[in-house]
Amino acid sequence: AKIVIAGDNFGCGSSREHAPWALADFGIRCVISTSFADIFYNNCFKNGILPLVVSAEQLKLLLDDADRGSNATLTVDLESQTIKGPDGGTLHFDIDPSRKQVLLEGLDDIAGTLKSDPAISSFEGKMASDRPWL
């Protein structure tokens, strides 16, 4: 399984980077919960893991789907921002557009910043000419 369906406040008490590292090493690509510890949530993105926040009702539906056994396949489609259940039912989820792009393109923080290099260079050039004393 590449998806974990978890209870409230998943990642609470985890040792910062180590919890997402362990999940990634185990092949987990997505964790679905009603809430996450902040540090864990942010570190998931840095490790290529999609942490999805869903409502309690949505979580119950997903857990019910997972209880169906080995035929209970859930599909998370980041591009369309949907979770498809084994019966064909679909749930929609929200995600910050910049974080979505980072995951879709497999970028880390540095590579994501470098995508803005032309704008950064332009800004630095303008600042140097407008405020040479800085």
N, CA, C and O atoms as a Tinker XYZ file with bonds, in Angstrom:
   536  protein
     1  N      0.848000   -1.190000    0.000000    73     2
     2  CA     0.000000    0.000000    0.000000    64     1     3
     3  C      0.880000    1.234000    0.000000    63     2     4     5
     4  O      1.889000    1.294000    0.703000    81     3
     5  N      0.495000    2.202000   -0.781000    73     3     6
     6  CA     1.238000    3.458000   -0.844000    64     5     7
     7  C      0.479000    4.585000   -0.162000    63     6     8     9
     8  O      0.939000    5.726000   -0.130000    81     7
     9  N     -0.694000    4.255000    0.388000    73     7    10
    10  CA    -1.541000    5.248000    1.044000    64     9    11
    11  C     -1.796000    4.806000    2.477000    63    10    12    13
    12  O     -2.110000    3.643000    2.731000    81    11
    13  N     -1.658000    5.743000    3.415000    73    11    14
    14  CA    -2.008000    5.491000    4.813000    64    13    15
    15  C     -3.249000    6.311000    5.127000    63    14    16    17
    16  O     -3.298000    7.508000    4.842000    81    15
    17  N     -4.250000    5.667000    5.714000    73    15    18
    18  CA    -5.434000    6.370000    6.208000    64    17    19
    19  C     -5.304000    6.365000    7.720000    63    18    20    21
    20  O     -5.259000    5.303000    8.341000    81    19
    21  N     -5.245000    7.552000    8.316000    73    19    22
    22  CA    -4.896000    7.661000    9.732000    64    21    23
    23  C     -5.918000    8.474000   10.513000    63    22    24    25
    24  O     -6.756000    9.171000    9.940000    81    23
    25  N     -5.827000    8.366000   11.830000    73    23    26
    26  CA    -6.703000    9.119000   12.715000    64    25    27
    27  C     -6.238000   10.553000   12.891000    63    26    28    29
    28  O     -5.314000   11.013000   12.220000    81    27
    29  N     -6.892000   11.246000   13.801000    73    27    30
    30  CA    -6.627000   12.664000   14.057000    64    29    31
    31  C     -5.182000   12.916000   14.482000    63    30    32    33
    32  O     -4.549000   12.081000   15.128000    81    31
    33  N     -4.679000   14.091000   14.099000    73    31    34
    34  CA    -3.385000   14.605000   14.529000    64    33    35
    35  C     -2.244000   13.647000   14.210000    63    34    36    37
    36  O     -1.348000   13.445000   15.030000    81    35
    37  N     -2.277000   13.066000   13.033000    73    35    38
    38  CA    -1.242000   12.115000   12.638000    64    37    39
    39  C      0.108000   12.816000   12.590000    63    38    40    41
    40  O      0.210000   13.954000   12.132000    81    39
    41  N      1.131000   12.140000   13.060000    73    39    42
    42  CA     2.480000   12.696000   13.075000    64    41    43
    43  C      2.804000   13.447000   14.345000    63    42    44    45
    44  O      3.924000   13.932000   14.502000    81    43
    45  N      1.846000   13.557000   15.262000    73    43    46
    46  CA     2.080000   14.249000   16.531000    64    45    47
    47  C      3.116000   13.468000   17.338000    63    46    48    49
    48  O      3.006000   12.252000   17.496000    81    47
    49  N      4.098000   14.165000   17.833000    73    47    50
    50  CA     5.125000   13.521000   18.643000    64    49    51
    51  C      6.217000   12.864000   17.819000    63    50    52    53
    52  O      7.140000   12.269000   18.375000    81    51
    53  N      6.124000   12.963000   16.517000    73    51    54
    54  CA     7.149000   12.349000   15.672000    64    53    55
    55  C      8.436000   13.163000   15.755000    63    54    56    57
    56  O      8.425000   14.341000   16.112000    81    55
    57  N      9.523000   12.519000   15.423000    73    55    58
    58  CA    10.817000   13.186000   15.542000    64    57    59
    59  C     11.156000   13.952000   14.269000    63    58    60    61
    60  O     12.065000   13.588000   13.523000    81    59
    61  N     10.422000   14.991000   14.048000    73    59    62
    62  CA    10.622000   15.916000   12.937000    64    61    63
    63  C     10.786000   15.225000   11.585000    63    62    64    65
    64  O      9.808000   14.708000   11.045000    81    63
    65  N     11.974000   15.203000   11.035000    73    63    66
    66  CA    12.181000   14.650000    9.699000    64    65    67
    67  C     12.079000   13.135000    9.647000    63    66    68    69
    68  O     11.752000   12.576000    8.600000    81    67
    69  N     12.352000   12.463000   10.756000    73    67    70
    70  CA    12.457000   11.007000   10.721000    64    69    71
    71  C     11.152000   10.300000   10.363000    63    70    72    73
    72  O     11.177000    9.281000    9.671000    81    71
    73  N     10.032000   10.812000   10.814000    73    71    74
    74  CA     8.750000   10.154000   10.513000    64    73    75
    75  C      8.448000   10.183000    9.011000    63    74    76    77
    76  O      8.133000    9.135000    8.447000    81    75
    77  N      8.528000   11.331000    8.344000    73    75    78
    78  CA     8.318000   11.314000    6.890000    64    77    79
    79  C      9.383000   10.506000    6.142000    63    78    80    81
    80  O      9.081000    9.861000    5.138000    81    79
    81  N     10.631000   10.540000    6.631000    73    79    82
    82  CA    11.672000    9.739000    5.990000    64    81    83
    83  C     11.307000    8.261000    6.036000    63    82    84    85
    84  O     11.425000    7.552000    5.037000    81    83
    85  N     10.864000    7.803000    7.205000    73    83    86
    86  CA    10.512000    6.386000    7.362000    64    85    87
    87  C      9.347000    6.011000    6.450000    63    86    88    89
    88  O      9.368000    4.957000    5.815000    81    87
    89  N      8.342000    6.864000    6.384000    73    87    90
    90  CA     7.201000    6.588000    5.506000    64    89    91
    91  C      7.637000    6.531000    4.045000    63    90    92    93
    92  O      7.237000    5.632000    3.305000    81    91
    93  N      8.452000    7.488000    3.639000    73    91    94
    94  CA     8.934000    7.514000    2.253000    64    93    95
    95  C      9.770000    6.269000    1.949000    63    94    96    97
    96  O      9.636000    5.675000    0.879000    81    95
    97  N     10.631000    5.876000    2.889000    73    95    98
    98  CA    11.450000    4.677000    2.695000    64    97    99
    99  C     10.593000    3.421000    2.574000    63    98   100   101
   100  O     10.979000    2.461000    1.908000    81    99
   101  N      9.446000    3.431000    3.212000    73    99   102
   102  CA     8.527000    2.292000    3.168000    64   101   103
   103  C      7.653000    2.313000    1.908000    63   102   104   105
   104  O      6.894000    1.378000    1.652000    81   103
   105  N      7.771000    3.392000    1.128000    73   103   106
   106  CA     7.022000    3.499000   -0.120000    64   105   107
   107  C      5.704000    4.240000   -0.010000    63   106   108   109
   108  O      4.918000    4.250000   -0.957000    81   107
   109  N      5.451000    4.858000    1.129000    73   107   110
   110  CA     4.209000    5.614000    1.319000    64   109   111
   111  C      4.300000    6.910000    0.527000    63   110   112   113
   112  O      5.284000    7.641000    0.638000    81   111
   113  N      3.278000    7.194000   -0.271000    73   111   114
   114  CA     3.252000    8.404000   -1.096000    64   113   115
   115  C      2.181000    9.387000   -0.660000    63   114   116   117
   116  O      2.191000   10.545000   -1.075000    81   115
   117  N      1.239000    8.923000    0.190000    73   115   118
   118  CA     0.124000    9.776000    0.605000    64   117   119
   119  C     -0.358000    9.341000    1.981000    63   118   120   121
   120  O     -0.489000    8.148000    2.254000    81   119
   121  N     -0.621000   10.316000    2.847000    73   119   122
   122  CA    -1.215000   10.059000    4.158000    64   121   123
   123  C     -2.490000   10.888000    4.230000    63   122   124   125
   124  O     -2.473000   12.092000    3.976000    81   123
   125  N     -3.594000   10.235000    4.579000    73   123   126
   126  CA    -4.893000   10.904000    4.652000    64   125   127
   127  C     -5.353000   10.901000    6.099000    63   126   128   129
   128  O     -5.386000    9.851000    6.741000    81   127
   129  N     -5.710000   12.073000    6.615000    73   127   130
   130  CA    -6.156000   12.210000    8.001000    64   129   131
   131  C     -7.043000   13.445000    8.122000    63   130   132   133
   132  O     -7.162000   14.236000    7.187000    81   131
   133  N     -7.660000   13.594000    9.285000    73   131   134
   134  CA    -8.442000   14.801000    9.542000    64   133   135
   135  C     -7.556000   15.954000    9.991000    63   134   136   137
   136  O     -7.942000   17.118000    9.883000    81   135
   137  N     -6.359000   15.630000   10.499000    73   135   138
   138  CA    -5.427000   16.677000   10.930000    64   137   139
   139  C     -4.032000   16.078000   11.072000    63   138   140   141
   140  O     -3.865000   14.870000   11.237000    81   139
   141  N     -3.039000   16.957000   11.005000    73   139   142
   142  CA    -1.644000   16.553000   11.114000    64   141   143
   143  C     -0.919000   17.484000   12.073000    63   142   144   145
   144  O     -1.303000   18.643000   12.236000    81   143
   145  N      0.131000   16.974000   12.706000    73   143   146
   146  CA     1.045000   17.842000   13.434000    64   145   147
   147  C      1.722000   18.743000   12.397000    63   146   148   149
   148  O      2.086000   18.280000   11.316000    81   147
   149  N      1.889000   20.022000   12.722000    73   147   150
   150  CA     2.398000   20.995000   11.748000    64   149   151
   151  C      3.750000   20.623000   11.155000    63   150   152   153
   152  O      3.929000   20.667000    9.937000    81   151
   153  N      4.703000   20.256000   12.010000    73   151   154
   154  CA     6.046000   19.944000   11.511000    64   153   155
   155  C      5.990000   18.724000   10.595000    63   154   156   157
   156  O      6.614000   18.708000    9.534000    81   155
   157  N      5.243000   17.706000   11.009000    73   155   158
   158  CA     5.101000   16.510000   10.183000    64   157   159
   159  C      4.489000   16.872000    8.828000    63   158   160   161
   160  O      4.982000   16.437000    7.787000    81   159
   161  N      3.428000   17.658000    8.843000    73   159   162
   162  CA     2.725000   18.051000    7.619000    64   161   163
   163  C      3.681000   18.723000    6.633000    63   162   164   165
   164  O      3.730000   18.353000    5.460000    81   163
   165  N      4.434000   19.702000    7.109000    73   163   166
   166  CA     5.358000   20.426000    6.233000    64   165   167
   167  C      6.499000   19.544000    5.739000    63   166   168   169
   168  O      6.926000   19.667000    4.591000    81   167
   169  N      6.995000   18.658000    6.597000    73   167   170
   170  CA     8.084000   17.775000    6.191000    64   169   171
   171  C      7.635000   16.718000    5.186000    63   170   172   173
   172  O      8.453000   16.205000    4.422000    81   171
   173  N      6.356000   16.390000    5.178000    73   171   174
   174  CA     5.852000   15.456000    4.166000    64   173   175
   175  C      6.119000   15.999000    2.770000    63   174   176   177
   176  O      6.613000   15.273000    1.908000    81   175
   177  N      5.801000   17.255000    2.540000    73   175   178
   178  CA     6.005000   17.853000    1.216000    64   177   179
   179  C      7.481000   17.826000    0.825000    63   178   180   181
   180  O      7.815000   17.615000   -0.340000    81   179
   181  N      8.356000   18.039000    1.799000    73   179   182
   182  CA     9.792000   18.036000    1.518000    64   181   183
   183  C     10.309000   16.648000    1.167000    63   182   184   185
   184  O     11.404000   16.503000    0.625000    81   183
   185  N      9.515000   15.630000    1.479000    73   183   186
   186  CA     9.920000   14.251000    1.220000    64   185   187
   187  C      9.055000   13.564000    0.172000    63   186   188   189
   188  O      9.066000   12.339000    0.056000    81   187
   189  N      8.307000   14.356000   -0.590000    73   187   190
   190  CA     7.520000   13.804000   -1.685000    64   189   191
   191  C      6.279000   13.046000   -1.267000    63   190   192   193
   192  O      5.759000   12.232000   -2.031000    81   191
   193  N      5.797000   13.304000   -0.062000    73   191   194
   194  CA     4.586000   12.653000    0.443000    64   193   195
   195  C      3.454000   13.672000    0.451000    63   194   196   197
   196  O      3.635000   14.811000    0.881000    81   195
   197  N      2.296000   13.258000   -0.023000    73   195   198
   198  CA     1.119000   14.125000   -0.040000    64   197   199
   199  C      0.314000   13.910000    1.235000    63   198   200   201
   200  O     -0.280000   12.846000    1.407000    81   199
   201  N      0.278000   14.905000    2.146000    73   199   202
   202  CA    -0.571000   14.793000    3.333000    64   201   203
   203  C     -1.931000   15.434000    3.038000    63   202   204   205
   204  O     -2.012000   16.640000    2.802000    81   203
   205  N     -2.982000   14.638000    3.051000    73   203   206
   206  CA    -4.312000   15.143000    2.721000    64   205   207
   207  C     -5.165000   15.286000    3.963000    63   206   208   209
   208  O     -5.303000   14.350000    4.751000    81   207
   209  N     -5.737000   16.470000    4.130000    73   207   210
   210  CA    -6.669000   16.720000    5.231000    64   209   211
   211  C     -8.082000   16.562000    4.686000    63   210   212   213
   212  O     -8.469000   17.224000    3.723000    81   211
   213  N     -8.849000   15.671000    5.319000    73   211   214
   214  CA   -10.238000   15.434000    4.927000    64   213   215
   215  C    -11.131000   15.613000    6.149000    63   214   216   217
   216  O    -10.647000   15.645000    7.280000    81   215
   217  N    -12.417000   15.729000    5.920000    73   215   218
   218  CA   -13.372000   15.855000    7.025000    64   217   219
   219  C    -13.522000   14.503000    7.724000    63   218   220   221
   220  O    -13.128000   13.469000    7.186000    81   219
   221  N    -14.091000   14.526000    8.922000    73   219   222
   222  CA   -14.336000   13.284000    9.665000    64   221   223
   223  C    -15.257000   12.354000    8.877000    63   222   224   225
   224  O    -15.075000   11.137000    8.888000    81   223
   225  N    -16.240000   12.930000    8.197000    73   223   226
   226  CA   -17.167000   12.120000    7.400000    64   225   227
   227  C    -16.443000   11.458000    6.224000    63   226   228   229
   228  O    -16.666000   10.284000    5.927000    81   227
   229  N    -15.578000   12.223000    5.565000    73   227   230
   230  CA   -14.815000   11.664000    4.446000    64   229   231
   231  C    -13.868000   10.564000    4.931000    63   230   232   233
   232  O    -13.708000    9.534000    4.276000    81   231
   233  N    -13.244000   10.798000    6.090000    73   231   234
   234  CA   -12.337000    9.797000    6.642000    64   233   235
   235  C    -13.085000    8.498000    6.932000    63   234   236   237
   236  O    -12.575000    7.412000    6.653000    81   235
   237  N    -14.285000    8.605000    7.488000    73   235   238
   238  CA   -15.084000    7.412000    7.776000    64   237   239
   239  C    -15.391000    6.645000    6.495000    63   238   240   241
   240  O    -15.301000    5.418000    6.471000    81   239
   241  N    -15.752000    7.354000    5.435000    73   239   242
   242  CA   -16.007000    6.694000    4.145000    64   241   243
   243  C    -14.764000    5.958000    3.640000    63   242   244   245
   244  O    -14.855000    4.831000    3.152000    81   243
   245  N    -13.614000    6.602000    3.762000    73   243   246
   246  CA   -12.375000    5.989000    3.293000    64   245   247
   247  C    -12.006000    4.768000    4.133000    63   246   248   249
   248  O    -11.548000    3.758000    3.598000    81   247
   249  N    -12.205000    4.861000    5.448000    73   247   250
   250  CA   -11.926000    3.718000    6.319000    64   249   251
   251  C    -12.874000    2.563000    6.020000    63   250   252   253
   252  O    -12.467000    1.402000    6.021000    81   251
   253  N    -14.135000    2.886000    5.767000    73   251   254
   254  CA   -15.102000    1.846000    5.387000    64   253   255
   255  C    -14.670000    1.169000    4.085000    63   254   256   257
   256  O    -14.763000   -0.051000    3.950000    81   255
   257  N    -14.198000    1.970000    3.131000    73   255   258
   258  CA   -13.701000    1.407000    1.871000    64   257   259
   259  C    -12.500000    0.494000    2.123000    63   258   260   261
   260  O    -12.408000   -0.589000    1.544000    81   259
   261  N    -11.585000    0.928000    2.983000    73   259   262
   262  CA   -10.380000    0.148000    3.270000    64   261   263
   263  C    -10.713000   -1.170000    3.963000    63   262   264   265
   264  O     -9.982000   -2.149000    3.809000    81   263
   265  N    -11.798000   -1.209000    4.718000    73   263   266
   266  CA   -12.207000   -2.432000    5.418000    64   265   267
   267  C    -12.666000   -3.534000    4.468000    63   266   268   269
   268  O    -12.893000   -4.663000    4.904000    81   267
   269  N    -12.803000   -3.235000    3.209000    73   267   270
   270  CA   -13.264000   -4.240000    2.241000    64   269   271
   271  C    -12.189000   -5.272000    1.908000    63   270   272   273
   272  O    -12.465000   -6.247000    1.210000    81   271
   273  N    -10.988000   -5.069000    2.393000    73   271   274
   274  CA    -9.929000   -6.046000    2.155000    64   273   275
   275  C     -9.033000   -5.682000    0.995000    63   274   276   277
   276  O     -8.941000   -4.522000    0.595000    81   275
   277  N     -8.370000   -6.702000    0.458000    73   275   278
   278  CA    -7.347000   -6.468000   -0.562000    64   277   279
   279  C     -7.903000   -5.906000   -1.868000    63   278   280   281
   280  O     -7.148000   -5.367000   -2.676000    81   279
   281  N     -9.191000   -6.023000   -2.081000    73   279   282
   282  CA    -9.790000   -5.458000   -3.295000    64   281   283
   283  C    -10.203000   -3.999000   -3.121000    63   282   284   285
   284  O    -10.729000   -3.382000   -4.047000    81   283
   285  N     -9.967000   -3.461000   -1.949000    73   283   286
   286  CA   -10.371000   -2.082000   -1.655000    64   285   287
   287  C     -9.292000   -1.119000   -2.129000    63   286   288   289
   288  O     -8.479000   -0.651000   -1.331000    81   287
   289  N     -9.282000   -0.829000   -3.389000    73   287   290
   290  CA    -8.272000    0.042000   -3.966000    64   289   291
   291  C     -8.735000    1.495000   -3.932000    63   290   292   293
   292  O     -9.808000    1.835000   -4.431000    81   291
   293  N     -7.903000    2.340000   -3.335000    73   291   294
   294  CA    -8.119000    3.786000   -3.363000    64   293   295
   295  C     -7.098000    4.376000   -4.324000    63   294   296   297
   296  O     -5.941000    3.956000   -4.349000    81   295
   297  N     -7.525000    5.336000   -5.103000    73   295   298
   298  CA    -6.623000    6.007000   -6.032000    64   297   299
   299  C     -6.650000    7.498000   -5.742000    63   298   300   301
   300  O     -7.704000    8.132000   -5.785000    81   299
   301  N     -5.479000    8.050000   -5.448000    73   299   302
   302  CA    -5.352000    9.486000   -5.220000    64   301   303
   303  C     -4.770000   10.099000   -6.489000    63   302   304   305
   304  O     -3.689000    9.715000   -6.936000    81   303
   305  N     -5.490000   11.046000   -7.059000    73   303   306
   306  CA    -5.050000   11.736000   -8.271000    64   305   307
   307  C     -4.765000   13.184000   -7.900000    63   306   308   309
   308  O     -5.680000   13.997000   -7.764000    81   307
   309  N     -3.491000   13.492000   -7.740000    73   307   310
   310  CA    -3.095000   14.837000   -7.324000    64   309   311
   311  C     -3.471000   15.872000   -8.374000    63   310   312   313
   312  O     -3.926000   16.965000   -8.038000    81   311
   313  N     -3.283000   15.536000   -9.627000    73   311   314
   314  CA    -3.574000   16.508000  -10.684000    64   313   315
   315  C     -5.042000   16.943000  -10.661000    63   314   316   317
   316  O     -5.337000   18.133000  -10.774000    81   315
   317  N     -5.961000   15.986000  -10.517000    73   315   318
   318  CA    -7.391000   16.333000  -10.493000    64   317   319
   319  C     -7.907000   16.569000   -9.076000    63   318   320   321
   320  O     -9.074000   16.908000   -8.876000    81   319
   321  N     -7.023000   16.385000   -8.097000    73   319   322
   322  CA    -7.345000   16.594000   -6.674000    64   321   323
   323  C     -8.549000   15.755000   -6.241000    63   322   324   325
   324  O     -9.502000   16.261000   -5.649000    81   323
   325  N     -8.476000   14.458000   -6.553000    73   323   326
   326  CA    -9.561000   13.548000   -6.199000    64   325   327
   327  C     -9.026000   12.262000   -5.584000    63   326   328   329
   328  O     -7.897000   11.843000   -5.836000    81   327
   329  N     -9.879000   11.653000   -4.769000    73   327   330
   330  CA    -9.638000   10.315000   -4.234000    64   329   331
   331  C    -10.781000    9.455000   -4.750000    63   330   332   333
   332  O    -11.952000    9.743000   -4.502000    81   331
   333  N    -10.431000    8.401000   -5.467000    73   331   334
   334  CA   -11.450000    7.517000   -6.029000    64   333   335
   335  C    -11.486000    6.228000   -5.217000    63   334   336   337
   336  O    -10.458000    5.580000   -5.019000    81   335
   337  N    -12.673000    5.864000   -4.751000    73   335   338
   338  CA   -12.852000    4.657000   -3.964000    64   337   339
   339  C    -13.086000    3.434000   -4.821000    63   338   340   341
   340  O    -13.235000    3.546000   -6.037000    81   339
   341  N    -13.120000    2.255000   -4.194000    73   339   342
   342  CA   -13.291000    1.009000   -4.941000    64   341   343
   343  C    -14.636000    0.895000   -5.650000    63   342   344   345
   344  O    -14.764000    0.157000   -6.627000    81   343
   345  N    -15.638000    1.622000   -5.164000    73   343   346
   346  CA   -16.961000    1.569000   -5.797000    64   345   347
   347  C    -17.135000    2.655000   -6.855000    63   346   348   349
   348  O    -18.214000    2.805000   -7.428000    81   347
   349  N    -16.062000    3.415000   -7.111000    73   347   350
   350  CA   -16.121000    4.478000   -8.106000    64   349   351
   351  C    -16.485000    5.837000   -7.542000    63   350   352   353
   352  O    -16.447000    6.837000   -8.259000    81   351
   353  N    -16.841000    5.885000   -6.257000    73   351   354
   354  CA   -17.141000    7.168000   -5.618000    64   353   355
   355  C    -15.901000    8.044000   -5.563000    63   354   356   357
   356  O    -14.784000    7.544000   -5.432000    81   355
   357  N    -16.099000    9.336000   -5.661000    73   355   358
   358  CA   -14.980000   10.269000   -5.708000    64   357   359
   359  C    -15.124000   11.348000   -4.648000    63   358   360   361
   360  O    -16.194000   11.927000   -4.464000    81   359
   361  N    -14.017000   11.605000   -3.956000    73   359   362
   362  CA   -13.942000   12.715000   -3.006000    64   361   363
   363  C    -12.972000   13.746000   -3.569000    63   362   364   365
   364  O    -11.955000   13.391000   -4.164000    81   363
   365  N    -13.288000   15.018000   -3.379000    73   363   366
   366  CA   -12.420000   16.106000   -3.825000    64   365   367
   367  C    -11.610000   16.604000   -2.630000    63   366   368   369
   368  O    -12.115000   16.633000   -1.508000    81   367
   369  N    -10.361000   16.997000   -2.865000    73   367   370
   370  CA    -9.552000   17.594000   -1.798000    64   369   371
   371  C     -8.899000   18.870000   -2.305000    63   370   372   373
   372  O     -8.697000   19.056000   -3.506000    81   371
   373  N     -8.575000   19.746000   -1.356000    73   371   374
   374  CA    -7.902000   21.005000   -1.669000    64   373   375
   375  C     -6.426000   20.895000   -1.316000    63   374   376   377
   376  O     -6.043000   20.177000   -0.393000    81   375
   377  N     -5.615000   21.614000   -2.061000    73   375   378
   378  CA    -4.182000   21.676000   -1.788000    64   377   379
   379  C     -3.664000   23.009000   -2.311000    63   378   380   381
   380  O     -4.126000   23.503000   -3.339000    81   379
   381  N     -2.717000   23.579000   -1.607000    73   379   382
   382  CA    -2.079000   24.816000   -2.041000    64   381   383
   383  C     -1.457000   24.589000   -3.424000    63   382   384   385
   384  O     -0.720000   23.622000   -3.616000    81   383
   385  N     -1.749000   25.473000   -4.389000    73   383   386
   386  CA    -1.252000   25.270000   -5.759000    64   385   387
   387  C      0.268000   25.126000   -5.866000    63   386   388   389
   388  O      0.756000   24.331000   -6.669000    81   387
   389  N      1.021000   25.885000   -5.064000    73   387   390
   390  CA     2.481000   25.785000   -5.160000    64   389   391
   391  C      2.974000   24.443000   -4.628000    63   390   392   393
   392  O      3.920000   23.871000   -5.170000    81   391
   393  N      2.344000   23.940000   -3.579000    73   391   394
   394  CA     2.738000   22.624000   -3.047000    64   393   395
   395  C      2.345000   21.506000   -4.011000    63   394   396   397
   396  O      3.062000   20.516000   -4.161000    81   395
   397  N      1.219000   21.678000   -4.647000    73   395   398
   398  CA     0.784000   20.702000   -5.653000    64   397   399
   399  C      1.820000   20.628000   -6.768000    63   398   400   401
   400  O      2.216000   19.537000   -7.178000    81   399
   401  N      2.256000   21.776000   -7.254000    73   399   402
   402  CA     3.224000   21.826000   -8.348000    64   401   403
   403  C      4.545000   21.190000   -7.948000    63   402   404   405
   404  O      5.149000   20.459000   -8.734000    81   403
   405  N      4.998000   21.464000   -6.727000    73   403   406
   406  CA     6.253000   20.888000   -6.239000    64   405   407
   407  C      6.179000   19.362000   -6.255000    63   406   408   409
   408  O      7.121000   18.696000   -6.686000    81   407
   409  N      5.056000   18.809000   -5.784000    73   407   410
   410  CA     4.907000   17.352000   -5.771000    64   409   411
   411  C      4.786000   16.787000   -7.187000    63   410   412   413
   412  O      5.392000   15.761000   -7.497000    81   411
   413  N      4.014000   17.444000   -8.039000    73   411   414
   414  CA     3.849000   16.954000   -9.408000    64   413   415
   415  C      5.166000   16.953000  -10.182000    63   414   416   417
   416  O      5.416000   16.064000  -10.996000    81   415
   417  N      6.003000   17.955000   -9.921000    73   415   418
   418  CA     7.269000   18.067000  -10.646000    64   417   419
   419  C      8.432000   17.406000   -9.918000    63   418   420   421
   420  O      9.536000   17.334000  -10.456000    81   419
   421  N      8.196000   16.919000   -8.689000    73   419   422
   422  CA     9.258000   16.268000   -7.929000    64   421   423
   423  C     10.364000   17.212000   -7.505000    63   422   424   425
   424  O     11.533000   16.830000   -7.472000    81   423
   425  N     10.000000   18.443000   -7.180000    73   423   426
   426  CA    10.987000   19.465000   -6.830000    64   425   427
   427  C     11.243000   19.507000   -5.329000    63   426   428   429
   428  O     10.351000   19.217000   -4.532000    81   427
   429  N     12.470000   19.870000   -4.948000    73   427   430
   430  CA    12.740000   20.192000   -3.556000    64   429   431
   431  C     12.697000   21.716000   -3.419000    63   430   432   433
   432  O     12.435000   22.422000   -4.392000    81   431
   433  N     12.954000   22.221000   -2.209000    73   431   434
   434  CA    12.859000   23.666000   -1.974000    64   433   435
   435  C     13.794000   24.467000   -2.881000    63   434   436   437
   436  O     13.414000   25.518000   -3.396000    81   435
   437  N     15.003000   23.972000   -3.071000    73   435   438
   438  CA    15.978000   24.702000   -3.885000    64   437   439
   439  C     15.554000   24.713000   -5.355000    63   438   440   441
   440  O     15.582000   25.759000   -6.004000    81   439
   441  N     15.164000   23.559000   -5.871000    73   439   442
   442  CA    14.728000   23.493000   -7.273000    64   441   443
   443  C     13.484000   24.347000   -7.500000    63   442   444   445
   444  O     13.338000   24.969000   -8.552000    81   443
   445  N     12.595000   24.376000   -6.522000    73   443   446
   446  CA    11.403000   25.219000   -6.624000    64   445   447
   447  C     11.760000   26.693000   -6.680000    63   446   448   449
   448  O     11.166000   27.456000   -7.442000    81   447
   449  N     12.731000   27.092000   -5.870000    73   447   450
   450  CA    13.184000   28.484000   -5.868000    64   449   451
   451  C     13.880000   28.833000   -7.184000    63   450   452   453
   452  O     13.689000   29.922000   -7.725000    81   451
   453  N     14.677000   27.913000   -7.685000    73   451   454
   454  CA    15.404000   28.174000   -8.932000    64   453   455
   455  C     14.478000   28.358000  -10.125000    63   454   456   457
   456  O     14.872000   28.973000  -11.117000    81   455
   457  N     13.266000   27.842000  -10.051000    73   455   458
   458  CA    12.305000   28.079000  -11.134000    64   457   459
   459  C     11.975000   29.566000  -11.251000    63   458   460   461
   460  O     11.563000   30.034000  -12.312000    81   459
   461  N     12.156000   30.304000  -10.156000    73   459   462
   462  CA    11.883000   31.744000  -10.146000    64   461   463
   463  C     13.145000   32.564000  -10.376000    63   462   464   465
   464  O     13.135000   33.778000  -10.173000    81   463
   465  N     14.227000   31.922000  -10.793000    73   463   466
   466  CA    15.501000   32.620000  -10.953000    64   465   467
   467  C     15.417000   33.858000  -11.839000    63   466   468   469
   468  O     15.995000   34.880000  -11.469000    81   467
   469  N     14.736000   33.834000  -12.983000    73   467   470
   470  CA    14.665000   35.060000  -13.791000    64   469   471
   471  C     14.007000   36.225000  -13.033000    63   470   472   473
   472  O     14.479000   37.358000  -13.115000    81   471
   473  N     12.945000   35.955000  -12.314000    73   471   474
   474  CA    12.268000   37.017000  -11.557000    64   473   475
   475  C     13.144000   37.503000  -10.412000    63   474   476   477
   476  O     13.185000   38.699000  -10.125000    81   475
   477  N     13.844000   36.584000   -9.758000    73   475   478
   478  CA    14.733000   36.960000   -8.655000    64   477   479
   479  C     15.877000   37.816000   -9.187000    63   478   480   481
   480  O     16.201000   38.848000   -8.600000    81   479
   481  N     16.490000   37.401000  -10.287000    73   479   482
   482  CA    17.599000   38.168000  -10.876000    64   481   483
   483  C     17.144000   39.554000  -11.310000    63   482   484   485
   484  O     17.862000   40.535000  -11.114000    81   483
   485  N     15.962000   39.638000  -11.894000    73   483   486
   486  CA    15.412000   40.926000  -12.312000    64   485   487
   487  C     15.204000   41.833000  -11.104000    63   486   488   489
   488  O     15.553000   43.013000  -11.139000    81   487
   489  N     14.637000   41.280000  -10.043000    73   487   490
   490  CA    14.408000   42.056000   -8.824000    64   489   491
   491  C     15.732000   42.547000   -8.243000    63   490   492   493
   492  O     15.857000   43.715000   -7.874000    81   491
   493  N     16.723000   41.651000   -8.162000    73   491   494
   494  CA    18.020000   42.039000   -7.608000    64   493   495
   495  C     18.669000   43.138000   -8.445000    63   494   496   497
   496  O     19.263000   44.065000   -7.894000    81   495
   497  N     18.562000   43.043000   -9.765000    73   495   498
   498  CA    19.121000   44.078000  -10.640000    64   497   499
   499  C     18.440000   45.412000  -10.430000    63   498   500   501
   500  O     19.101000   46.449000  -10.376000    81   499
   501  N     17.118000   45.395000  -10.312000    73   499   502
   502  CA    16.358000   46.629000  -10.080000    64   501   503
   503  C     16.716000   47.230000   -8.724000    63   502   504   505
   504  O     16.883000   48.444000   -8.602000    81   503
   505  N     16.833000   46.386000   -7.715000    73   503   506
   506  CA    17.184000   46.879000   -6.379000    64   505   507
   507  C     18.579000   47.506000   -6.389000    63   506   508   509
   508  O     18.804000   48.540000   -5.761000    81   507
   509  N     19.503000   46.880000   -7.096000    73   507   510
   510  CA    20.872000   47.407000   -7.152000    64   509   511
   511  C     20.917000   48.769000   -7.832000    63   510   512   513
   512  O     21.689000   49.637000   -7.426000    81   511
   513  N     20.094000   48.966000   -8.868000    73   511   514
   514  CA    20.107000   50.264000   -9.551000    64   513   515
   515  C     19.281000   51.307000   -8.805000    63   514   516   517
   516  O     19.649000   52.481000   -8.788000    81   515
   517  N     18.172000   50.901000   -8.188000    73   515   518
   518  CA    17.315000   51.846000   -7.469000    64   517   519
   519  C     17.862000   52.219000   -6.094000    63   518   520   521
   520  O     17.640000   53.331000   -5.615000    81   519
   521  N     18.562000   51.310000   -5.476000    73   519   522
   522  CA    19.074000   51.522000   -4.111000    64   521   523
   523  C     20.512000   51.013000   -4.013000    63   522   524   525
   524  O     20.761000   50.004000   -3.354000    81   523
   525  N     21.448000   51.685000   -4.648000    73   523   526
   526  CA    22.827000   51.192000   -4.697000    64   525   527
   527  C     23.504000   51.145000   -3.327000    63   526   528   529
   528  O     24.531000   50.483000   -3.175000    81   527
   529  N     22.958000   51.823000   -2.347000    73   527   530
   530  CA    23.560000   51.837000   -1.018000    64   529   531
   531  C     23.261000   50.547000   -0.233000    63   530   532   533
   532  O     23.861000   50.307000    0.814000    81   531
   533  N     22.342000   49.727000   -0.737000    73   531   534
   534  CA    21.999000   48.496000   -0.015000    64   533   535
   535  C     22.952000   47.385000   -0.319000    63   534   536
   536  O     22.803000   46.282000    0.209000    81   535
